[in-house]
């Protein structure tokens, strides 16, 4: 097809296509962008109507509400509306920024893509310039999706939850979660109890949906697929070595990031659901609470990356010495990869991470707000706040 600058007339599509497309729009942002194409598309479907958030049982209480969190790579629209101002039609940057949004019922929150801290400047930015949050003017590519459990719609997040994924290949809507520093649980909408999978073992580190199938990895680096009977089927041999494993998909392949901590025995840490510990955290001033949590959490001192070798190699783990132009992001609730040349302020062959692995603590802003970066080239670790360049990765940009 000719790549000329001629614009497509979207109004000439058969009207019967609109509801078919709308059936696949699951979030507020997707509906908003669909209805912004033109007047005929806008009138074809109603505005986004928040349904009641699914409620699931959680480890230390009756039920919790599920919120969806999505990470996007955003860029300015290269073909802005001709009627827009001359400033918006200037030549856009070839690089983009990371944008992380949480949607729960009728609320949308803007989060730090690594630490999940709420972006505190959004309200002030909107007051100064409401167009700053016009997401329709941005090209958005989804990089990753995560989920969080909250006590009620839009309220506080639940402590002790390390990871939540939605299993789309199971009957009804179901979730798997890792909680209490290594237990693997399963729940369905409306169930009053959380089902513990393999109650003899509590050493699971991460979950991922890979090629439509849920996978879990334990602290030894062995990956299991989870079938519809909730059986764990071995998928890989163990790796061993480090303290905490993360699963990440990059270019269609599954990788394991092995994290080495300064405190080797993570089971010796104070349980995050401990009632007296939570009471202690609630009472000191916020700044002191962050210091308490930061001091208690083990810190990363090294990383190694692996991927499963070819069958000719016997399916053994092969250490990846360089990520090339790719950068890995180990957020508190999801892991994703991005090409460094497409992201402003990003350096390839690096791992961007947070030391927290508890989404409840992160969403309640009880840990550091910035995160860190590890270079596979020189094996150094630096705070993101130590360089102003890193702040250019996140949207909205600093003033």
C-alpha positions as CSV (number, residue, x, y, z in Angstrom):
1,X,0.0,0.0,0.0
2,X,1.2,3.5,-0.8
3,X,2.5,5.2,2.3
4,X,1.3,8.7,1.2
5,X,0.0,11.3,3.6
6,X,-3.6,10.9,2.5
7,X,-5.9,10.6,5.5
8,X,-8.4,7.7,5.9
9,X,-12.1,8.6,6.0
10,X,-13.3,6.5,9.0
11,X,-16.9,7.6,8.6
12,X,-17.4,5.3,5.6
13,X,-17.2,2.0,7.5
14,X,-20.4,-0.1,7.6
15,X,-22.3,0.9,10.8
16,X,-22.7,-2.8,11.8
17,X,-19.0,-2.9,12.5
18,X,-19.2,-0.4,15.3
19,X,-20.9,-2.6,17.9
20,X,-18.6,-5.5,17.0
21,X,-15.6,-3.4,17.7
22,X,-17.2,-2.0,20.9
23,X,-17.6,-5.5,22.3
24,X,-13.8,-5.7,22.6
25,X,-13.4,-2.3,24.4
26,X,-12.9,-3.2,28.0
27,X,-11.5,0.0,29.6
28,X,-12.5,3.7,30.0
29,X,-9.5,4.7,27.9
30,X,-10.4,2.4,25.0
31,X,-14.0,3.6,24.9
32,X,-12.9,7.2,25.1
33,X,-10.5,6.8,22.1
34,X,-13.0,5.0,20.1
35,X,-15.7,7.7,20.6
36,X,-13.2,10.4,19.7
37,X,-12.6,9.2,16.1
38,X,-15.6,11.1,14.6
39,X,-19.2,12.0,15.3
40,X,-20.6,8.8,13.8
41,X,-18.4,6.6,15.9
42,X,-19.2,8.7,19.0
43,X,-22.9,8.3,18.5
44,X,-22.6,4.5,17.8
45,X,-21.9,3.5,21.4
46,X,-22.6,5.1,24.8
47,X,-20.0,6.6,27.1
48,X,-18.0,4.2,29.2
49,X,-20.2,3.0,32.1
50,X,-18.2,1.6,35.0
51,X,-19.6,-1.8,36.0
52,X,-19.3,-3.0,39.5
53,X,-15.7,-4.1,40.1
54,X,-15.4,-7.9,40.5
55,X,-15.1,-8.9,44.1
56,X,-12.8,-11.7,45.1
57,X,-11.9,-13.3,48.4
58,X,-8.5,-12.2,49.7
59,X,-6.2,-13.7,52.3
60,X,-7.0,-11.7,55.4
61,X,-10.6,-10.6,55.1
62,X,-13.9,-11.3,53.3
63,X,-13.7,-9.9,49.8
64,X,-11.8,-7.3,47.8
65,X,-12.4,-5.4,44.6
66,X,-10.2,-5.9,41.5
67,X,-8.7,-2.9,39.7
68,X,-6.9,-3.0,36.4
69,X,-3.6,-1.3,35.8
70,X,-2.1,-0.8,32.3
71,X,1.3,0.4,31.2
72,X,1.5,2.3,27.9
73,X,4.3,3.6,25.7
74,X,2.9,7.0,24.6
75,X,3.9,9.4,21.9
76,X,2.4,12.6,20.5
77,X,0.1,12.0,17.6
78,X,2.2,12.3,14.4
79,X,-0.9,13.4,12.5
80,X,-2.7,15.9,14.8
81,X,-6.0,17.3,13.9
82,X,-5.4,20.1,11.3
83,X,-7.7,22.4,13.3
84,X,-5.4,22.1,16.3
85,X,-3.0,24.9,17.3
86,X,0.3,25.3,15.5
87,X,2.2,24.4,18.7
88,X,0.6,20.9,18.7
89,X,1.4,20.4,15.0
90,X,5.1,20.8,15.4
91,X,7.4,18.0,14.6
92,X,7.0,15.4,17.4
93,X,9.9,13.6,19.2
94,X,10.6,10.1,17.8
95,X,10.7,8.8,21.4
96,X,7.9,8.3,23.8
97,X,7.2,8.1,27.5
98,X,5.8,5.6,30.0
99,X,2.3,6.1,31.2
100,X,0.6,3.9,33.9
101,X,-3.1,4.1,34.6
102,X,-5.2,2.3,37.2
103,X,-8.9,1.9,36.5
104,X,-11.3,0.9,39.3
105,X,-15.0,1.5,38.8
106,X,-15.4,5.1,37.7
107,X,-11.9,6.3,38.9
108,X,-8.7,6.6,37.0
109,X,-5.3,7.1,38.7
110,X,-2.0,8.0,37.2
111,X,0.8,5.9,38.8
112,X,4.6,5.8,38.7
113,X,5.4,3.0,36.2
114,X,7.9,1.3,38.5
115,X,6.9,2.0,42.1
116,X,3.1,2.6,41.7
117,X,3.3,5.8,43.6
118,X,0.4,8.1,42.6
119,X,1.6,11.0,40.5
120,X,0.9,13.8,43.0
121,X,1.3,16.7,40.5
122,X,-1.5,15.6,38.2
123,X,-4.2,17.7,40.0
124,X,-2.1,20.8,39.9
125,X,-1.1,20.2,36.2
126,X,-4.7,19.8,35.2
127,X,-5.6,23.0,37.0
128,X,-2.9,24.9,35.1
129,X,-3.5,23.2,31.7
130,X,-6.4,20.7,31.4
131,X,-5.1,19.6,27.9
132,X,-2.2,18.0,29.7
133,X,-4.4,14.9,30.4
134,X,-5.9,14.7,26.9
135,X,-5.0,11.2,26.2
136,X,-6.7,11.3,22.8
137,X,-3.8,13.3,21.5
138,X,-1.3,10.6,22.3
139,X,-0.5,7.4,20.4
140,X,-0.6,4.6,23.1
141,X,0.9,1.1,22.8
142,X,0.1,-1.3,25.6
143,X,3.3,-2.7,27.2
144,X,1.9,-4.6,30.2
145,X,-1.2,-5.2,32.3
146,X,-1.5,-5.7,36.0
147,X,-4.2,-6.0,38.7
148,X,-4.6,-4.9,42.3
149,X,-7.0,-5.9,45.1
150,X,-8.6,-3.1,47.1
151,X,-10.8,-3.3,50.2
152,X,-13.6,-1.4,48.4
153,X,-14.0,0.5,45.1
154,X,-11.3,3.1,45.0
155,X,-10.2,2.6,48.7
156,X,-7.0,1.4,50.2
157,X,-5.0,-1.5,48.7
158,X,-4.6,-4.8,50.5
159,X,-1.3,-5.6,52.3
160,X,0.4,-8.9,51.7
161,X,-0.4,-9.3,48.0
162,X,2.7,-9.8,45.9
163,X,1.2,-10.4,42.5
164,X,-2.3,-10.9,40.8
165,X,-3.1,-12.1,37.3
166,X,-6.4,-12.7,35.6
167,X,-6.8,-16.2,34.1
168,X,-8.9,-15.7,30.9
169,X,-8.7,-19.4,29.9
170,X,-10.6,-20.7,32.9
171,X,-14.4,-21.0,33.4
172,X,-15.8,-17.7,34.6
173,X,-13.4,-14.9,35.5
174,X,-10.7,-16.2,37.8
175,X,-7.6,-14.8,39.4
176,X,-4.3,-16.3,40.7
177,X,-2.3,-14.5,43.3
178,X,0.9,-14.8,45.2
179,X,0.5,-13.6,48.8
180,X,2.2,-13.8,52.2
181,X,5.6,-13.9,50.6
182,X,5.2,-17.0,48.6
183,X,1.7,-18.7,48.9
184,X,-0.1,-19.4,45.6
185,X,-3.9,-18.8,45.7
186,X,-6.8,-19.1,43.3
187,X,-10.2,-17.4,43.4
188,X,-13.3,-16.9,41.3
189,X,-15.8,-14.0,41.2
190,X,-18.3,-14.3,44.1
191,X,-16.5,-17.0,46.0
192,X,-16.1,-16.4,49.7
193,X,-12.9,-18.4,50.1
194,X,-9.5,-18.2,48.6
195,X,-8.2,-21.6,47.5
196,X,-4.6,-22.4,48.4
197,X,-2.8,-24.3,45.7
198,X,-0.3,-26.8,46.9
199,X,-0.6,-25.9,50.5
200,X,2.7,-27.8,51.4
201,X,4.8,-25.2,49.5
202,X,5.0,-21.5,50.0
203,X,8.0,-20.4,47.9
204,X,6.5,-18.9,44.8
205,X,8.0,-15.7,43.5
206,X,6.1,-14.5,40.3
207,X,3.1,-15.1,38.0
208,X,2.7,-14.4,34.3
209,X,0.2,-15.0,31.6
210,X,2.3,-16.2,28.6
211,X,0.7,-17.2,25.3
212,X,-2.7,-17.2,27.1
213,X,-1.6,-19.7,29.8
214,X,-0.9,-18.9,33.5
215,X,2.7,-19.7,34.6
216,X,4.3,-19.5,38.1
217,X,7.9,-19.6,39.1
218,X,9.3,-20.7,42.5
219,X,12.3,-19.4,44.4
220,X,14.5,-22.1,42.9
221,X,13.7,-20.9,39.4
222,X,11.5,-23.7,38.2
223,X,8.5,-22.7,36.1
224,X,5.2,-24.5,36.2
225,X,2.2,-24.0,33.9
226,X,-1.2,-24.1,35.7
227,X,-3.9,-26.2,34.0
228,X,-7.7,-26.0,34.3
229,X,-7.6,-28.6,37.1
230,X,-5.3,-26.3,39.1
231,X,-2.4,-28.7,38.7
232,X,1.2,-27.4,38.4
233,X,2.8,-28.9,35.3
234,X,6.7,-28.6,35.2
235,X,7.7,-26.3,32.3
236,X,11.4,-25.9,33.0
237,X,14.3,-27.2,35.1
238,X,15.2,-25.1,38.2
239,X,17.9,-22.3,38.1
240,X,18.8,-22.0,41.8
241,X,21.2,-19.3,42.8
242,X,19.5,-16.0,43.6
243,X,16.8,-14.9,46.0
244,X,13.8,-13.6,44.0
245,X,12.8,-14.5,40.5
246,X,10.7,-12.4,38.0
247,X,9.1,-13.6,34.8
248,X,9.1,-11.3,31.8
249,X,8.2,-11.6,28.2
250,X,10.4,-10.0,25.6
251,X,10.0,-10.3,21.8
252,X,7.7,-13.3,22.3
253,X,10.2,-15.2,24.5
254,X,10.0,-15.9,28.2
255,X,12.9,-14.7,30.4
256,X,13.7,-15.1,34.1
257,X,15.4,-12.2,36.0
258,X,17.2,-13.6,39.1
259,X,17.6,-11.0,41.8
260,X,20.3,-11.3,44.5
261,X,19.5,-9.5,47.8
262,X,21.6,-8.2,50.6
263,X,19.5,-10.2,53.0
264,X,19.5,-13.8,51.6
265,X,16.7,-15.3,53.7
266,X,13.6,-13.4,52.7
267,X,11.5,-15.7,54.9
268,X,13.1,-14.1,57.9
269,X,11.5,-10.7,57.0
270,X,8.5,-9.4,59.0
271,X,5.3,-10.7,57.5
272,X,3.5,-7.9,55.8
273,X,0.1,-9.0,57.0
274,X,1.2,-9.1,60.6
275,X,-1.5,-7.2,62.6
276,X,0.9,-5.6,65.1
277,X,3.3,-4.6,62.3
278,X,0.5,-2.9,60.3
279,X,-0.7,-1.1,63.5
280,X,2.9,0.1,64.0
281,X,3.0,1.4,60.5
282,X,-0.3,3.3,60.7
283,X,0.7,5.5,63.6
284,X,4.1,7.2,62.9
285,X,4.2,10.1,60.5
286,X,4.2,9.2,56.8
287,X,7.9,10.1,56.3
288,X,8.9,7.9,59.2
289,X,6.7,5.0,57.9
290,X,8.6,5.1,54.7
291,X,11.9,4.9,56.5
292,X,10.7,1.9,58.5
293,X,9.6,0.0,55.5
294,X,12.7,0.9,53.5
295,X,14.9,-0.3,56.3
296,X,13.0,-3.6,56.7
297,X,12.9,-4.6,53.0
298,X,16.0,-6.5,51.5
299,X,17.8,-4.6,48.8
300,X,19.0,-5.9,45.4
301,X,22.8,-6.1,45.0
302,X,23.0,-8.0,41.7
303,X,20.9,-9.4,38.8
304,X,21.3,-12.2,36.3
305,X,19.0,-12.9,33.3
306,X,18.2,-16.3,31.8
307,X,16.1,-17.8,29.0
308,X,15.4,-21.3,28.2
309,X,17.8,-22.8,25.6
310,X,16.8,-24.6,22.4
311,X,15.6,-28.2,22.6
312,X,19.0,-29.2,21.0
313,X,20.6,-27.9,24.2
314,X,18.3,-30.1,26.3
315,X,16.1,-27.2,27.4
316,X,18.7,-25.9,29.8
317,X,18.8,-22.4,31.2
318,X,21.2,-20.1,29.3
319,X,22.5,-16.9,31.0
320,X,21.9,-13.8,28.9
321,X,24.9,-11.6,29.2
322,X,23.4,-8.6,27.4
323,X,19.9,-7.3,26.6
324,X,21.2,-5.3,23.7
325,X,18.9,-2.3,23.1
326,X,16.1,-3.8,25.3
327,X,15.4,-2.6,28.8
328,X,13.6,-4.6,31.4
329,X,11.2,-3.0,33.9
330,X,10.4,-4.9,37.1
331,X,7.5,-3.0,38.5
332,X,5.9,-3.9,41.8
333,X,2.9,-5.5,40.0
334,X,4.0,-6.4,36.5
335,X,7.1,-6.8,34.4
336,X,7.6,-5.6,30.8
337,X,10.3,-4.8,28.2
338,X,10.8,-1.8,25.9
339,X,13.2,-0.9,23.2
340,X,15.4,1.8,24.7
341,X,15.6,3.7,21.4
342,X,11.8,4.2,21.7
343,X,11.7,5.6,25.2
344,X,12.9,9.0,26.3
345,X,15.7,8.9,28.9
346,X,16.0,5.1,28.7
347,X,19.3,3.2,28.4
348,X,19.4,-0.2,26.9
349,X,20.9,-3.3,28.5
350,X,19.5,-2.2,31.9
351,X,17.0,-3.4,34.4
352,X,14.7,-0.8,36.0
353,X,13.3,-2.0,39.3
354,X,11.9,-1.4,42.7
355,X,12.9,-3.4,45.8
356,X,9.3,-3.8,46.9
357,X,7.3,-6.9,46.0
358,X,4.1,-6.0,47.8
359,X,1.6,-4.1,45.8
360,X,-0.3,-3.0,48.9
361,X,2.7,-1.2,50.3
362,X,3.5,0.4,47.0
363,X,0.0,1.7,46.4
364,X,-0.1,3.1,49.9
365,X,3.2,4.9,49.2
366,X,5.0,3.3,52.1
367,X,8.3,2.7,50.1
368,X,10.6,4.9,48.0
369,X,8.9,6.7,45.2
370,X,11.6,6.5,42.6
371,X,13.1,3.0,42.0
372,X,16.6,2.0,40.8
373,X,18.4,1.0,37.7
374,X,20.9,-1.9,37.2
375,X,23.4,-1.9,34.3
376,X,24.3,-5.3,32.9
377,X,27.3,-3.7,31.3
378,X,29.2,-2.6,34.5
379,X,26.8,-4.2,37.1
380,X,26.2,-0.9,38.9
381,X,23.0,0.1,40.7
382,X,21.8,3.7,41.0
383,X,18.8,5.5,42.3
384,X,16.6,6.8,39.4
385,X,16.4,10.1,41.4
386,X,20.2,10.5,41.1
387,X,19.9,11.5,37.4
388,X,17.4,14.0,36.0
389,X,17.5,12.1,32.6
390,X,15.5,9.2,34.1
391,X,12.5,11.5,35.0
392,X,12.0,12.1,31.2
393,X,10.9,8.5,30.9
394,X,7.6,9.1,32.6
395,X,4.5,11.0,31.5
396,X,3.4,13.6,32.4
397,X,6.8,15.2,32.1
398,X,8.2,17.3,34.9
399,X,7.7,21.0,34.7
